Amino acid sequence: MFGTPWADGTASISQCAINPGETFIYRFKVPKAGTYFYHGHYGMQRSAGLYGSLIVDVAKGEKEPFQYDGEFNLLLSDWWHKASEEQEVALSSKPFRWIGEPQTLLINGRGQYNCSLAAKFNKSSDVPTCQFSGNEQCAPQTLHVQPNKTYRLRLASTTALASLNFAIGNHKIKVVEADGNYVQPFVVDEMDIYSGESYSILFKTDQDPSQNYWISLSVRGRLPKTPEARTILNYSPSSPSNLPNSPPPVAPIWNDYNHSKTFSNKILSQIGSPKPPPSFDRRIILLNTQNHIDGYIKWSINNVSLLLPTTPYLGSIKFGLKGAFDHKKPPQTYPIDYNVMMPAPNTNATYGNGIYMLDFNSTVDVILQNANALAVNVSEIHPWHLHGHDFWVLAYGDGKFTKEDEKKFNLKNPPLRNTAVIFPYGWTALRFVANNPGVWAFHCHIEPHLHMGMGVVFAEGVHLIGKVPNDAFSCGLTGKILNHKG
Ligand SMILES: O=C1O[C@H]([C@@H](O)CO)C(O)=C1O
């Protein structure tokens, strides 16, 4: 979002939530071709299915740095049989009730949960084979291909919780784009995709065309209780109703984090991509912990759990309102003697809505520091997503980040992205230039985790923003002012 920070869609941050019956028009520039998606950013509405793909084509006369004969778009998500409002209530209850694992993984909104397409390959389970004729609304969306061609597959994950692994049986995949940025192409058998991420991959239809092949989606990073979602790669002239003869791809073990780290470390920027500034002006270290507040379970960042204000920051800063949020600076780091391998010794976190004011055009380093959650020996994956910017992913590391770890930074060809994971008990170092006037959310893209406070807010150059459409600010204190003015 460049030049229109009020069109970023984050309730309480860039605008007021859109009430039932209201209309809000998002008008914005699309400066960069790539694979994106949009979604509701209020409460847990993304979990409820409020999302869709957003693909930006290359401008007329421009070319992609790779070629392909056809293209498919797969939006990946997860699904619960309980309504998202009920989930919100459970997460905000005392005692805390966790939402559990999703009932289904979805590929373009279609999945299987009480049957398996590949049941005949699974000898140990009594799950029946799915009986789809192909016309049902829930039948998997088959990918029809011609032999000996190259296809582009656009993948984006809007999952509420699940980290995913994606594979096409018997086919290699070449990764060429990540989060709307071209990457140095590399070939893998399968790949991870975390919530908030998008990719383009290329694959060649170089297999026996008398057969069909599996496309599989499985859960990573959490003990999977959710069956794999499948669809079929259908080679012409083979019939789309022929289930593949080969067994489906074997998913990597859910907690094989080294496997995931290997994949993440393969992602490098394409030659000629913008390089990061060689040094930073400000470093913010963000400790990710799970804590209690008054008996509620929360996620907190440097011991502060984000509780959004009723007046959107963008409006309250623009209008110069003092009382709309806490103007104290949130903590830049965490206590030096904190042991990230153990549950928080002081599990009493606080709520907060302060924001990190960044100097316009300064270079900011963020070190995301993972830690133990509330239970011993538990540390989870968190995909962090930054609004309004791409950042360079300088390094992933294990344990507690120290100054020595700066040596590990890749300043030569780090990938530009808008989402990056922290692995259990690890850290991830990001760098970005605060060159986009606005107020920007930076948060764990796992929907229940954001709901439980796992986010921070950055602001820069707000004084440089011109006239903001009033209908973004018709709530809270800005709403009162606008009402007065009539
Ligand atoms: O936020 C979370 O809460 C639960 C668990 O930690 C507490 O029940 C879980 O698995 C999460 O990811």
The ligand as an ORCA input file, in Angstrom:
! r2SCAN-3c Opt
* xyz 0 1
  O      -1.952    -20.168     21.270
  C      -2.026    -21.352     21.539
  O      -2.629    -21.866     22.639
  C      -2.520    -23.294     22.570
  C      -1.794    -23.803     23.762
  O      -0.531    -23.222     23.840
  C      -2.515    -23.495     25.038
  O      -3.639    -24.295     25.143
  C      -1.794    -23.545     21.336
  O      -1.491    -24.737     20.896
  C      -1.502    -22.388     20.736
  O      -0.873    -22.246     19.592
*
